[in-house]
């Protein structure tokens, strides 16, 4: 690995992929009950309510948030407004296993974004690892038949997931910067609230466009309420908390390795709740992706 991991940091970075896998499965379970952009907006409204008692001081007029509002508006767009909205859109046509495997190309995009926009060096070993990881992603997109790549017809969800992954790569690199005041960065609830204030505006705007297009049907009931409670507390609040601290401690490139645990958790949860039995090509793709990251992250 490029950096040394303490057991505590490693454990912290395992929690987000576990919760994200649950988010993918739940998003698929309720895709007929609520439009995807509306789901994302309601999720963050609930998360905002959860954090408000802990970080309401961030919203005061004299808060150190406002001099840095441009940075937090961009973080809110990438991490709150875009990433999860694109993922829920992906789950309209893609399975949780496929979506999370495509999302496992995260380390490749993390290297590319870091090199092009954040002046992070890229080694030959990292390039070799990126090639292996991309082979794994292409295997998922071709559904296990390489010959289909010549006449590949991507499921819309696959493309949405690629865009979501690129958005998260930019978000993670921005997290590694520490330009904001310590009063916000040092308080996890305040740091997340600062992003969520603007993220709510973005996700609300996207949901408004969805409603304007005529997608307004919501089937309220026990399953949808339970799903909203889970994704607001787990993937929204807790996963962002652990990911933010993990990225600050280990760095974006190393932390991105743990994203590859998401398909493993998604496969287990999908088999348990959706009856989606993993195929052989899923296992091969996962091995290629993880192998690529191991190669690229070694000294």
Secondary structure, DSSP 8 states (H G I E B T S, - for coil): --S---HHHHHHHHHHHHHHHHHHHHHHHTTTTS-HHHHHHHHHHHHHHHHHHHHGGGGSTT-TTGGGHHHHHHHIIIIIIIHHHHHHHHTTTS-HHHHHHHHTTHHHHHHHHHHHHS-----HHHHHHHHHHHHHHHHHHTTT-GGGGGG----HHHHHHHHHHHHHHHHHHHHT---S-HHHHT-HHHHHHHHHHHHHHHHHHHHHHHHHTT------SHHHHHHHHHHIIIIIIIHHHHHHHHHHHH-HHHHGGGGGGHHHHHHHHHHHHT-----HHHHHHHHHHHHHHHHHH--
